[in-house]
């Protein structure tokens, strides 16, 4: 069977929403790309700083709270100190981290890179993303194949699209990867 890989590539960071006290309503927050570190002898706190898009009020999303300074390796601590952009991006794309901090996220805009699949062709398709994304697999597949919801549902119920691990393809979300069988 033909093997294909599709990469889901985000075109924007995760849009983050939370209540802004200054604005008095829920607003979008934008990642500043900077960390704030508070290091004391016995405890270490690290936050990723966000700013309200409208009023620039800051919000600190807790990365580490009151951990022992010895529990982080020096190299990682240096990356936080240097506002390492890949590290900031990793957190800014992590919906679980943001939800744990009480923020809501929306789906980012994304594109799907990879070989097209001609209609009816049999293939094993691995879909993956560098960051775990709560995107519906159905939306990714429909977008890539250019088919309607009805057509997608029909192919799934006829077993022409199935999850290699028996996933529920009506409901399941990508996370970081999934393998689908097209037959
Ligand atoms: Zn605000």
Backbone and ligand atoms as CSV (ligand in chain L), in Angstrom:
chain,resi,resn,atom,element,x,y,z
A,1,UNK,N,N,0.839,-1.203,0.000
A,1,UNK,CA,C,0.000,0.000,0.000
A,1,UNK,C,C,0.872,1.250,0.000
A,2,UNK,N,N,0.411,2.221,-0.727
A,2,UNK,CA,C,1.154,3.475,-0.812
A,2,UNK,C,C,1.190,4.173,0.547
A,3,UNK,N,N,2.337,4.743,0.899
A,3,UNK,CA,C,2.440,5.463,2.175
A,3,UNK,C,C,2.668,6.941,1.925
A,4,UNK,N,N,1.884,7.740,2.613
A,4,UNK,CA,C,1.931,9.184,2.414
A,4,UNK,C,C,2.027,9.859,3.777
A,5,UNK,N,N,2.733,10.994,3.834
A,5,UNK,CA,C,2.758,11.783,5.075
A,5,UNK,C,C,2.169,13.162,4.808
A,6,UNK,N,N,1.309,13.572,5.697
A,6,UNK,CA,C,0.784,14.938,5.633
A,6,UNK,C,C,1.225,15.660,6.892
A,7,UNK,N,N,1.823,16.814,6.700
A,7,UNK,CA,C,2.202,17.615,7.864
A,7,UNK,C,C,1.222,18.773,8.027
A,8,UNK,N,N,0.687,18.909,9.232
A,8,UNK,CA,C,-0.174,20.046,9.530
A,8,UNK,C,C,0.730,21.160,10.044
A,9,UNK,N,N,0.800,22.245,9.283
A,9,UNK,CA,C,1.697,23.334,9.663
A,9,UNK,C,C,0.884,24.574,10.004
A,10,UNK,N,N,1.082,25.075,11.199
A,10,UNK,CA,C,0.306,26.235,11.650
A,10,UNK,C,C,0.803,27.508,11.002
A,11,UNK,N,N,-0.134,28.354,10.648
A,11,UNK,CA,C,0.221,29.634,10.032
A,11,UNK,C,C,0.212,30.750,11.068
A,12,UNK,N,N,-0.244,30.423,12.280
A,12,UNK,CA,C,-0.264,31.429,13.353
A,12,UNK,C,C,-0.110,30.698,14.678
A,13,UNK,N,N,0.303,31.414,15.747
A,13,UNK,CA,C,0.310,30.766,17.060
A,13,UNK,C,C,-1.128,30.500,17.492
A,14,UNK,N,N,-1.306,29.757,18.572
A,14,UNK,CA,C,-2.663,29.510,19.055
A,14,UNK,C,C,-3.273,30.821,19.522
A,15,UNK,N,N,-4.437,31.181,19.009
A,15,UNK,CA,C,-5.099,32.386,19.516
A,15,UNK,C,C,-5.564,32.127,20.965
A,16,UNK,N,N,-5.164,33.007,21.871
A,16,UNK,CA,C,-5.432,32.824,23.302
A,16,UNK,C,C,-6.421,33.883,23.788
A,17,UNK,N,N,-7.432,33.448,24.552
A,17,UNK,CA,C,-8.440,34.375,25.056
A,17,UNK,C,C,-8.585,34.222,26.562
A,18,UNK,N,N,-8.648,35.360,27.249
A,18,UNK,CA,C,-8.945,35.341,28.678
A,18,UNK,C,C,-9.517,36.691,29.084
A,19,UNK,N,N,-10.052,36.723,30.307
A,19,UNK,CA,C,-10.659,37.955,30.786
A,19,UNK,C,C,-9.567,38.969,31.107
A,20,UNK,N,N,-9.697,40.172,30.580
A,20,UNK,CA,C,-8.740,41.236,30.901
A,20,UNK,C,C,-9.410,42.184,31.890
A,21,UNK,N,N,-8.793,42.329,33.061
A,21,UNK,CA,C,-9.378,43.187,34.106
A,21,UNK,C,C,-9.462,44.636,33.640
A,22,UNK,N,N,-8.423,45.066,32.929
A,22,UNK,CA,C,-8.378,46.462,32.504
A,22,UNK,C,C,-9.451,46.753,31.436
A,23,UNK,N,N,-9.606,45.826,30.504
A,23,UNK,CA,C,-10.611,46.010,29.450
A,23,UNK,C,C,-12.019,45.682,29.952
A,24,UNK,N,N,-12.103,44.881,31.028
A,24,UNK,CA,C,-13.405,44.521,31.580
A,24,UNK,C,C,-14.142,43.479,30.755
A,25,UNK,N,N,-13.447,42.788,29.893
A,25,UNK,CA,C,-14.080,41.706,29.124
A,25,UNK,C,C,-13.021,40.734,28.618
A,26,UNK,N,N,-13.530,39.674,28.015
A,26,UNK,CA,C,-12.602,38.677,27.481
A,26,UNK,C,C,-11.952,39.222,26.218
A,27,UNK,N,N,-10.630,39.153,26.172
A,27,UNK,CA,C,-9.927,39.681,24.990
A,27,UNK,C,C,-8.891,38.665,24.516
A,28,UNK,N,N,-8.316,38.950,23.370
A,28,UNK,CA,C,-7.261,38.075,22.869
A,28,UNK,C,C,-5.923,38.501,23.475
A,29,UNK,N,N,-5.144,37.521,23.848
A,29,UNK,CA,C,-3.807,37.779,24.375
A,29,UNK,C,C,-2.761,37.269,23.396
A,30,UNK,N,N,-1.689,38.035,23.293
A,30,UNK,CA,C,-0.651,37.708,22.322
A,30,UNK,C,C,0.634,37.361,23.068
A,31,UNK,N,N,1.281,36.317,22.642
A,31,UNK,CA,C,2.525,35.895,23.297
A,31,UNK,C,C,3.634,36.906,23.010
A,32,UNK,N,N,4.308,37.349,24.082
A,32,UNK,CA,C,5.385,38.333,23.909
A,32,UNK,C,C,6.687,37.667,23.478
A,33,UNK,N,N,6.737,36.345,23.620
A,33,UNK,CA,C,7.982,35.641,23.302
A,33,UNK,C,C,9.019,35.750,24.411
A,34,UNK,N,N,8.623,36.333,25.552
A,34,UNK,CA,C,9.569,36.511,26.649
A,34,UNK,C,C,9.130,35.722,27.879
A,35,UNK,N,N,10.143,35.238,28.600
A,35,UNK,CA,C,9.884,34.555,29.864
A,35,UNK,C,C,10.235,35.487,31.020
A,36,UNK,N,N,9.578,35.269,32.146
A,36,UNK,CA,C,9.978,35.972,33.358
A,36,UNK,C,C,10.414,34.930,34.365
A,37,UNK,N,N,11.554,35.150,34.956
A,37,UNK,CA,C,12.094,34.166,35.905
A,37,UNK,C,C,12.264,34.824,37.251
A,38,UNK,N,N,11.787,34.151,38.265
A,38,UNK,CA,C,12.008,34.621,39.622
A,38,UNK,C,C,12.746,33.512,40.360
A,39,UNK,N,N,14.045,33.738,40.561
A,39,UNK,CA,C,14.860,32.679,41.159
A,39,UNK,C,C,15.292,33.075,42.553
A,40,UNK,N,N,14.917,32.243,43.502
A,40,UNK,CA,C,15.417,32.433,44.850
A,40,UNK,C,C,16.201,31.202,45.221
A,41,UNK,N,N,16.773,31.254,46.403
A,41,UNK,CA,C,17.669,30.155,46.762
A,41,UNK,C,C,16.941,28.804,46.737
A,42,UNK,N,N,15.710,28.822,47.244
A,42,UNK,CA,C,15.029,27.533,47.388
A,42,UNK,C,C,13.886,27.315,46.400
A,43,UNK,N,N,13.481,28.355,45.709
A,43,UNK,CA,C,12.402,28.110,44.755
A,43,UNK,C,C,12.552,28.944,43.492
A,44,UNK,N,N,12.021,28.388,42.456
A,44,UNK,CA,C,12.165,28.995,41.136
A,44,UNK,C,C,10.780,29.067,40.481
A,45,UNK,N,N,10.465,30.242,39.932
A,45,UNK,CA,C,9.219,30.395,39.165
A,45,UNK,C,C,9.584,30.873,37.764
A,46,UNK,N,N,8.881,30.315,36.782
A,46,UNK,CA,C,9.080,30.772,35.401
A,46,UNK,C,C,7.713,30.969,34.763
A,47,UNK,N,N,7.541,32.112,34.108
A,47,UNK,CA,C,6.291,32.389,33.410
A,47,UNK,C,C,6.596,32.738,31.949
A,48,UNK,N,N,5.603,32.534,31.117
A,48,UNK,CA,C,5.650,33.035,29.740
A,48,UNK,C,C,4.703,34.244,29.713
A,49,UNK,N,N,5.204,35.354,29.211
A,49,UNK,CA,C,4.435,36.604,29.278
A,49,UNK,C,C,3.567,36.815,28.041
A,50,UNK,N,N,2.294,37.066,28.302
A,50,UNK,CA,C,1.334,37.422,27.251
A,50,UNK,C,C,0.886,38.861,27.457
A,51,UNK,N,N,0.408,39.472,26.372
A,51,UNK,CA,C,-0.135,40.830,26.489
A,51,UNK,C,C,-1.509,40.905,25.856
A,52,UNK,N,N,-2.399,41.623,26.528
A,52,UNK,CA,C,-3.716,41.874,25.959
A,52,UNK,C,C,-3.514,42.633,24.649
A,53,UNK,N,N,-4.152,42.127,23.587
A,53,UNK,CA,C,-3.967,42.748,22.284
A,53,UNK,C,C,-4.466,44.195,22.274
A,54,UNK,N,N,-5.474,44.464,23.117
A,54,UNK,CA,C,-6.085,45.788,23.083
A,54,UNK,C,C,-5.373,46.798,23.980
A,55,UNK,N,N,-5.130,46.414,25.251
A,55,UNK,CA,C,-4.588,47.413,26.190
A,55,UNK,C,C,-3.162,47.111,26.629
A,56,UNK,N,N,-2.595,46.004,26.165
A,56,UNK,CA,C,-1.222,45.629,26.483
A,56,UNK,C,C,-1.000,45.243,27.937
A,57,UNK,N,N,-2.087,45.059,28.716
A,57,UNK,CA,C,-1.925,44.551,30.078
A,57,UNK,C,C,-1.239,43.193,29.977
A,58,UNK,N,N,-0.313,42.932,30.896
A,58,UNK,CA,C,0.407,41.665,30.791
A,58,UNK,C,C,-0.276,40.581,31.608
A,59,UNK,N,N,-0.073,39.387,31.183
A,59,UNK,CA,C,-0.551,38.205,31.891
A,59,UNK,C,C,0.575,37.181,31.848
A,60,UNK,N,N,0.878,36.622,33.012
A,60,UNK,CA,C,1.962,35.649,33.084
A,60,UNK,C,C,1.393,34.242,33.169
A,61,UNK,N,N,1.694,33.443,32.198
A,61,UNK,CA,C,1.270,32.043,32.206
A,61,UNK,C,C,2.368,31.220,32.883
A,62,UNK,N,N,1.994,30.524,33.951
A,62,UNK,CA,C,2.995,29.814,34.755
A,62,UNK,C,C,3.542,28.585,34.031
A,63,UNK,N,N,4.840,28.594,33.806
A,63,UNK,CA,C,5.522,27.432,33.216
A,63,UNK,C,C,5.974,26.501,34.340
A,64,UNK,N,N,6.652,27.072,35.333
A,64,UNK,CA,C,7.043,26.331,36.540
A,64,UNK,C,C,6.715,27.182,37.757
A,65,UNK,N,N,6.139,26.572,38.770
A,65,UNK,CA,C,5.832,27.296,39.995
A,65,UNK,C,C,6.524,26.648,41.180
A,66,UNK,N,N,7.306,27.428,41.867
A,66,UNK,CA,C,7.953,26.997,43.115
A,66,UNK,C,C,8.597,25.632,43.016
A,67,UNK,N,N,9.413,25.493,42.009
A,67,UNK,CA,C,10.147,24.233,41.930
A,67,UNK,C,C,11.544,24.466,42.504
A,68,UNK,N,N,12.223,23.385,42.781
A,68,UNK,CA,C,13.592,23.499,43.276
A,68,UNK,C,C,14.490,23.921,42.110
A,69,UNK,N,N,15.347,24.942,42.322
A,69,UNK,CA,C,16.218,25.406,41.229
A,69,UNK,C,C,17.106,24.290,40.681
A,70,UNK,N,N,17.378,23.290,41.505
A,70,UNK,CA,C,18.241,22.188,41.049
A,70,UNK,C,C,17.504,21.226,40.117
A,71,UNK,N,N,16.175,21.329,40.072
A,71,UNK,CA,C,15.443,20.341,39.278
A,71,UNK,C,C,15.450,20.652,37.776
A,72,UNK,N,N,15.899,21.855,37.414
A,72,UNK,CA,C,16.014,22.173,35.983
A,72,UNK,C,C,17.476,22.134,35.587
A,73,UNK,N,N,17.762,21.541,34.425
A,73,UNK,CA,C,19.179,21.561,34.051
A,73,UNK,C,C,19.565,22.948,33.538
A,74,UNK,N,N,20.853,23.244,33.705
A,74,UNK,CA,C,21.362,24.591,33.439
A,74,UNK,C,C,21.100,25.023,32.011
A,75,UNK,N,N,21.217,24.078,31.112
A,75,UNK,CA,C,21.042,24.399,29.696
A,75,UNK,C,C,19.615,24.897,29.418
A,76,UNK,N,N,18.642,24.212,30.035
A,76,UNK,CA,C,17.251,24.614,29.850
A,76,UNK,C,C,16.996,25.971,30.509
A,77,UNK,N,N,17.553,26.149,31.699
A,77,UNK,CA,C,17.397,27.424,32.400
A,77,UNK,C,C,17.977,28.576,31.573
A,78,UNK,N,N,19.109,28.308,30.928
A,78,UNK,CA,C,19.722,29.317,30.057
A,78,UNK,C,C,18.799,29.689,28.903
A,79,UNK,N,N,18.095,28.689,28.378
A,79,UNK,CA,C,17.181,28.972,27.262
A,79,UNK,C,C,16.022,29.840,27.728
A,80,UNK,N,N,15.523,29.582,28.933
A,80,UNK,CA,C,14.475,30.457,29.474
A,80,UNK,C,C,15.030,31.878,29.661
A,81,UNK,N,N,16.253,31.991,30.229
A,81,UNK,CA,C,16.857,33.309,30.480
A,81,UNK,C,C,17.069,34.089,29.200
A,82,UNK,N,N,17.397,33.360,28.122
A,82,UNK,CA,C,17.705,34.013,26.840
A,82,UNK,C,C,16.450,34.229,25.999
A,83,UNK,N,N,15.261,33.940,26.565
A,83,UNK,CA,C,14.007,34.034,25.799
A,83,UNK,C,C,14.107,33.284,24.474
A,84,UNK,N,N,14.611,32.086,24.562
A,84,UNK,CA,C,14.770,31.229,23.380
A,84,UNK,C,C,13.449,31.145,22.607
A,85,UNK,N,N,13.495,31.551,21.341
A,85,UNK,CA,C,12.232,31.685,20.609
A,85,UNK,C,C,11.566,30.334,20.332
A,86,UNK,N,N,12.372,29.281,20.102
A,86,UNK,CA,C,11.787,27.954,19.857
A,86,UNK,C,C,11.088,27.448,21.123
A,87,UNK,N,N,11.670,27.768,22.271
A,87,UNK,CA,C,11.088,27.332,23.534
A,87,UNK,C,C,9.775,28.087,23.808
A,88,UNK,N,N,9.797,29.394,23.545
A,88,UNK,CA,C,8.575,30.192,23.721
A,88,UNK,C,C,7.479,29.690,22.783
A,89,UNK,N,N,7.861,29.373,21.553
A,89,UNK,CA,C,6.918,28.862,20.550
A,89,UNK,C,C,6.315,27.539,21.007
A,90,UNK,N,N,7.151,26.694,21.572
A,90,UNK,CA,C,6.695,25.382,22.050
A,90,UNK,C,C,5.569,25.544,23.090
A,91,UNK,N,N,5.734,26.510,24.000
A,91,UNK,CA,C,4.681,26.746,24.998
A,91,UNK,C,C,3.471,27.454,24.389
A,92,UNK,N,N,3.745,28.403,23.473
A,92,UNK,CA,C,2.651,29.163,22.867
A,92,UNK,C,C,1.772,28.291,21.967
A,93,UNK,N,N,2.286,27.113,21.575
A,93,UNK,CA,C,1.515,26.190,20.742
A,93,UNK,C,C,0.920,25.048,21.561
A,94,UNK,N,N,1.065,25.109,22.873
A,94,UNK,CA,C,0.658,23.997,23.730
A,94,UNK,C,C,-0.683,24.313,24.390
A,95,UNK,N,N,-1.759,23.800,23.793
A,95,UNK,CA,C,-3.090,24.157,24.306
A,95,UNK,C,C,-3.288,23.647,25.740
A,96,UNK,N,N,-2.682,22.520,26.074
A,96,UNK,CA,C,-2.860,22.003,27.436
A,96,UNK,C,C,-2.225,22.946,28.461
A,97,UNK,N,N,-1.040,23.417,28.143
A,97,UNK,CA,C,-0.358,24.387,29.012
A,97,UNK,C,C,-1.215,25.632,29.201
A,98,UNK,N,N,-1.798,26.126,28.110
A,98,UNK,CA,C,-2.604,27.347,28.186
A,98,UNK,C,C,-3.904,27.105,28.941
A,99,UNK,N,N,-4.509,25.938,28.726
A,99,UNK,CA,C,-5.753,25.626,29.451
A,99,UNK,C,C,-5.484,25.465,30.933
A,100,UNK,N,N,-4.358,24.847,31.274
A,100,UNK,CA,C,-4.001,24.701,32.693
A,100,UNK,C,C,-3.835,26.061,33.360
A,101,UNK,N,N,-3.492,27.068,32.560
A,101,UNK,CA,C,-3.341,28.419,33.076
A,101,UNK,C,C,-4.649,29.217,33.011
A,102,UNK,N,N,-5.731,28.540,32.692
A,102,UNK,CA,C,-7.041,29.195,32.732
A,102,UNK,C,C,-7.399,29.994,31.487
A,103,UNK,N,N,-6.605,29.861,30.421
A,103,UNK,CA,C,-6.937,30.593,29.193
A,103,UNK,C,C,-7.697,29.667,28.240
A,104,UNK,N,N,-8.440,30.281,27.344
A,104,UNK,CA,C,-9.107,29.508,26.305
A,104,UNK,C,C,-8.323,29.704,25.006
A,105,UNK,N,N,-8.338,28.674,24.180
A,105,UNK,CA,C,-7.628,28.818,22.910
A,105,UNK,C,C,-8.587,28.538,21.763
A,106,UNK,N,N,-8.276,29.113,20.624
A,106,UNK,CA,C,-9.028,28.781,19.415
A,106,UNK,C,C,-8.094,28.069,18.463
A,107,UNK,N,N,-8.688,27.456,17.445
A,107,UNK,CA,C,-7.851,26.751,16.482
A,107,UNK,C,C,-7.005,27.747,15.699
A,108,UNK,N,N,-5.752,27.420,15.492
A,108,UNK,CA,C,-4.921,28.289,14.657
A,108,UNK,C,C,-5.254,28.041,13.188
A,109,UNK,N,N,-4.915,28.997,12.332
A,109,UNK,CA,C,-5.057,28.688,10.917
A,109,UNK,C,C,-3.885,27.786,10.531
A,110,UNK,N,N,-4.136,26.885,9.607
A,110,UNK,CA,C,-3.089,25.919,9.274
A,110,UNK,C,C,-3.183,25.519,7.814
A,111,UNK,N,N,-2.085,24.918,7.330
A,111,UNK,CA,C,-2.112,24.335,5.990
A,111,UNK,C,C,-1.618,22.901,6.098
A,112,UNK,N,N,-1.961,22.104,5.106
A,112,UNK,CA,C,-1.550,20.703,5.127
A,112,UNK,C,C,-0.581,20.475,3.979
A,113,UNK,N,N,0.646,20.129,4.356
A,113,UNK,CA,C,1.690,19.910,3.365
A,113,UNK,C,C,1.781,18.416,3.091
A,114,UNK,N,N,1.802,18.033,1.835
A,114,UNK,CA,C,1.956,16.607,1.518
A,114,UNK,C,C,1.232,16.252,0.245
A,115,UNK,N,N,1.585,15.109,-0.249
A,115,UNK,CA,C,1.065,14.622,-1.521
A,115,UNK,C,C,-0.459,14.500,-1.490
A,116,UNK,N,N,-1.097,14.912,-2.549
A,116,UNK,CA,C,-2.548,14.741,-2.641
A,116,UNK,C,C,-2.877,13.277,-2.888
A,117,UNK,N,N,-4.083,12.933,-2.513
A,117,UNK,CA,C,-4.517,11.544,-2.669
A,117,UNK,C,C,-5.649,11.560,-3.686
A,118,UNK,N,N,-5.465,10.816,-4.777
A,118,UNK,CA,C,-6.541,10.834,-5.760
A,118,UNK,C,C,-7.727,10.028,-5.233
A,119,UNK,N,N,-8.894,10.425,-5.669
A,119,UNK,CA,C,-10.122,9.839,-5.152
A,119,UNK,C,C,-10.147,8.323,-5.327
A,120,UNK,N,N,-10.414,7.622,-4.243
A,120,UNK,CA,C,-10.529,6.175,-4.326
A,120,UNK,C,C,-9.204,5.423,-4.243
A,121,UNK,N,N,-8.076,6.167,-4.187
A,121,UNK,CA,C,-6.776,5.495,-4.119
A,121,UNK,C,C,-6.560,4.899,-2.736
A,122,UNK,N,N,-5.935,3.720,-2.684
A,122,UNK,CA,C,-5.635,3.093,-1.399
A,122,UNK,C,C,-4.300,3.615,-0.891
A,123,UNK,N,N,-4.260,3.984,0.371
A,123,UNK,CA,C,-3.005,4.491,0.939
A,123,UNK,C,C,-3.062,4.474,2.452
A,124,UNK,N,N,-1.856,4.432,3.033
A,124,UNK,CA,C,-1.742,4.646,4.475
A,124,UNK,C,C,-1.232,6.070,4.640
A,125,UNK,N,N,-1.997,6.890,5.315
A,125,UNK,CA,C,-1.629,8.296,5.443
A,125,UNK,C,C,-1.313,8.624,6.903
A,126,UNK,N,N,-0.063,9.057,7.110
A,126,UNK,CA,C,0.320,9.514,8.462
A,126,UNK,C,C,0.169,11.017,8.508
A,127,UNK,N,N,-0.653,11.498,9.429
A,127,UNK,CA,C,-0.817,12.940,9.597
A,127,UNK,C,C,-0.079,13.310,10.878
A,128,UNK,N,N,0.767,14.316,10.811
A,128,UNK,CA,C,1.490,14.687,12.030
A,128,UNK,C,C,1.659,16.194,12.127
A,129,UNK,N,N,1.927,16.621,13.341
A,129,UNK,CA,C,2.147,18.031,13.603
A,129,UNK,C,C,3.291,18.151,14.595
A,130,UNK,N,N,4.112,19.162,14.440
A,130,UNK,CA,C,5.221,19.368,15.366
A,130,UNK,C,C,4.708,19.617,16.787
A,131,UNK,N,N,3.556,20.305,16.892
A,131,UNK,CA,C,2.972,20.601,18.198
A,131,UNK,C,C,1.653,19.847,18.334
A,132,UNK,N,N,1.306,19.423,19.553
A,132,UNK,CA,C,0.015,18.754,19.713
A,132,UNK,C,C,-1.128,19.745,19.481
A,133,UNK,N,N,-1.981,19.455,18.522
A,133,UNK,CA,C,-3.045,20.402,18.174
A,133,UNK,C,C,-4.412,19.734,18.316
A,134,UNK,N,N,-5.361,20.438,18.954
A,134,UNK,CA,C,-6.689,19.845,19.119
A,134,UNK,C,C,-7.565,20.033,17.881
A,135,UNK,N,N,-7.006,19.761,16.708
A,135,UNK,CA,C,-7.770,19.939,15.462
A,135,UNK,C,C,-8.533,18.664,15.150
A,136,UNK,N,N,-9.746,18.822,14.641
A,136,UNK,CA,C,-10.516,17.645,14.264
A,136,UNK,C,C,-9.901,16.973,13.042
A,137,UNK,N,N,-9.699,15.672,13.158
A,137,UNK,CA,C,-9.143,14.913,12.044
A,137,UNK,C,C,-10.079,15.023,10.835
A,138,UNK,N,N,-11.397,15.031,11.097
A,138,UNK,CA,C,-12.359,15.124,9.992
A,138,UNK,C,C,-12.148,16.408,9.191
A,139,UNK,N,N,-11.874,17.513,9.880
A,139,UNK,CA,C,-11.681,18.789,9.178
A,139,UNK,C,C,-10.394,18.769,8.359
A,140,UNK,N,N,-9.355,18.146,8.895
A,140,UNK,CA,C,-8.083,18.064,8.175
A,140,UNK,C,C,-8.267,17.247,6.889
A,141,UNK,N,N,-8.899,16.101,7.021
A,141,UNK,CA,C,-9.070,15.209,5.862
A,141,UNK,C,C,-9.989,15.850,4.822
A,142,UNK,N,N,-11.094,16.436,5.294
A,142,UNK,CA,C,-12.023,17.068,4.338
A,142,UNK,C,C,-11.340,18.210,3.610
A,143,UNK,N,N,-10.528,18.983,4.359
A,143,UNK,CA,C,-9.808,20.103,3.748
A,143,UNK,C,C,-8.818,19.621,2.695
A,144,UNK,N,N,-8.120,18.549,3.015
A,144,UNK,CA,C,-7.081,18.070,2.091
A,144,UNK,C,C,-7.698,17.401,0.863
A,145,UNK,N,N,-8.784,16.657,1.076
A,145,UNK,CA,C,-9.405,15.960,-0.059
A,145,UNK,C,C,-10.418,16.842,-0.790
A,146,UNK,N,N,-10.812,17.942,-0.139
A,146,UNK,CA,C,-11.815,18.806,-0.757
A,146,UNK,C,C,-13.166,18.122,-0.863
A,147,UNK,N,N,-13.562,17.414,0.207
A,147,UNK,CA,C,-14.865,16.732,0.164
A,147,UNK,C,C,-15.779,17.296,1.249
A,148,UNK,N,N,-17.083,17.093,1.047
A,148,UNK,CA,C,-18.072,17.618,1.994
A,148,UNK,C,C,-18.137,16.738,3.232
A,149,UNK,N,N,-18.807,17.282,4.255
A,149,UNK,CA,C,-19.032,16.540,5.486
A,149,UNK,C,C,-19.770,15.218,5.188
A,150,UNK,N,N,-20.792,15.303,4.326
A,150,UNK,CA,C,-21.591,14.120,3.994
A,150,UNK,C,C,-20.726,13.049,3.326
A,151,UNK,N,N,-19.909,13.504,2.386
A,151,UNK,CA,C,-19.047,12.567,1.660
A,151,UNK,C,C,-18.044,11.928,2.623
A,152,UNK,N,N,-17.498,12.731,3.524
A,152,UNK,CA,C,-16.554,12.210,4.525
A,152,UNK,C,C,-17.245,11.154,5.400
A,153,UNK,N,N,-18.434,11.515,5.912
A,153,UNK,CA,C,-19.178,10.590,6.780
A,153,UNK,C,C,-19.474,9.278,6.054
A,154,UNK,N,N,-19.823,9.394,4.755
A,154,UNK,CA,C,-20.148,8.199,4.001
A,154,UNK,C,C,-18.914,7.292,3.873
A,155,UNK,N,N,-17.782,7.904,3.538
A,155,UNK,CA,C,-16.568,7.094,3.364
A,155,UNK,C,C,-16.143,6.440,4.681
A,156,UNK,N,N,-16.327,7.177,5.802
A,156,UNK,CA,C,-15.963,6.602,7.104
A,156,UNK,C,C,-16.904,5.447,7.446
A,157,UNK,N,N,-18.210,5.649,7.217
A,157,UNK,CA,C,-19.153,4.577,7.598
A,157,UNK,C,C,-19.012,3.353,6.691
A,158,UNK,N,N,-18.550,3.577,5.458
A,158,UNK,CA,C,-18.313,2.427,4.562
A,158,UNK,C,C,-16.944,1.794,4.799
A,159,UNK,N,N,-16.182,2.373,5.725
A,159,UNK,CA,C,-14.860,1.815,6.035
A,159,UNK,C,C,-13.798,2.166,5.004
A,160,UNK,N,N,-14.093,3.138,4.132
A,160,UNK,CA,C,-13.098,3.518,3.119
A,160,UNK,C,C,-12.054,4.473,3.682
A,161,UNK,N,N,-12.399,5.100,4.837
A,161,UNK,CA,C,-11.403,5.842,5.612
A,161,UNK,C,C,-11.517,5.309,7.030
A,162,UNK,N,N,-10.403,4.825,7.575
A,162,UNK,CA,C,-10.458,4.328,8.951
A,162,UNK,C,C,-9.171,4.670,9.689
A,163,UNK,N,N,-9.262,4.680,11.012
A,163,UNK,CA,C,-8.074,4.936,11.833
A,163,UNK,C,C,-7.321,3.631,12.014
A,164,UNK,N,N,-5.987,3.678,11.884
A,164,UNK,CA,C,-5.192,2.449,12.005
A,164,UNK,C,C,-5.347,1.832,13.393
A,165,UNK,N,N,-5.640,2.676,14.399
A,165,UNK,CA,C,-5.802,2.158,15.760
A,165,UNK,C,C,-7.276,2.145,16.167
A,166,UNK,N,N,-8.165,2.186,15.185
A,166,UNK,CA,C,-9.596,2.109,15.471
A,166,UNK,C,C,-10.195,3.381,16.043
A,167,UNK,N,N,-9.561,4.516,15.800
A,167,UNK,CA,C,-10.077,5.788,16.321
A,167,UNK,C,C,-11.468,6.103,15.752
A,168,UNK,N,N,-12.238,6.857,16.523
A,168,UNK,CA,C,-13.545,7.335,16.072
A,168,UNK,C,C,-13.317,8.565,15.191
A,169,UNK,N,N,-13.413,8.383,13.891
A,169,UNK,CA,C,-13.012,9.456,12.973
A,169,UNK,C,C,-14.033,10.577,12.837
A,170,UNK,N,N,-15.190,10.421,13.499
A,170,UNK,CA,C,-16.130,11.543,13.523
A,170,UNK,C,C,-15.692,12.545,14.586
A,171,UNK,N,N,-15.145,12.021,15.664
A,171,UNK,CA,C,-14.875,12.887,16.820
A,171,UNK,C,C,-13.408,13.156,17.078
A,172,UNK,N,N,-12.530,12.280,16.630
A,172,UNK,CA,C,-11.182,12.350,17.172
A,172,UNK,C,C,-10.416,13.575,16.674
A,173,UNK,N,N,-9.512,14.000,17.543
A,173,UNK,CA,C,-8.687,15.163,17.246
A,173,UNK,C,C,-7.241,14.733,17.059
A,174,UNK,N,N,-6.501,15.549,16.338
A,174,UNK,CA,C,-5.171,15.135,15.915
A,174,UNK,C,C,-4.205,14.879,17.062
A,175,UNK,N,N,-4.085,15.824,17.989
A,175,UNK,CA,C,-2.968,15.716,18.931
A,175,UNK,C,C,-1.703,15.890,18.113
A,176,UNK,N,N,-0.790,14.928,18.189
A,176,UNK,CA,C,0.443,15.097,17.428
A,176,UNK,C,C,0.502,14.241,16.164
A,177,UNK,N,N,-0.191,13.095,16.186
A,177,UNK,CA,C,-0.155,12.273,14.966
A,177,UNK,C,C,-1.288,11.249,14.964
A,178,UNK,N,N,-1.612,10.824,13.755
A,178,UNK,CA,C,-2.584,9.750,13.597
A,178,UNK,C,C,-2.282,9.080,12.258
A,179,UNK,N,N,-2.583,7.802,12.176
A,179,UNK,CA,C,-2.420,7.095,10.909
A,179,UNK,C,C,-3.785,6.667,10.406
A,180,UNK,N,N,-4.086,7.006,9.163
A,180,UNK,CA,C,-5.369,6.657,8.570
A,180,UNK,C,C,-5.144,5.692,7.409
A,181,UNK,N,N,-6.125,4.838,7.220
A,181,UNK,CA,C,-6.077,3.923,6.078
A,181,UNK,C,C,-7.188,4.308,5.110
A,182,UNK,N,N,-6.788,4.608,3.892
A,182,UNK,CA,C,-7.753,4.896,2.828
A,182,UNK,C,C,-7.827,3.667,1.925
A,183,UNK,N,N,-9.039,3.192,1.678
A,183,UNK,CA,C,-9.137,2.012,0.804
A,183,UNK,C,C,-10.322,2.172,-0.124
L,1,ZN,ZN,ZN,-6.961,44.538,28.015
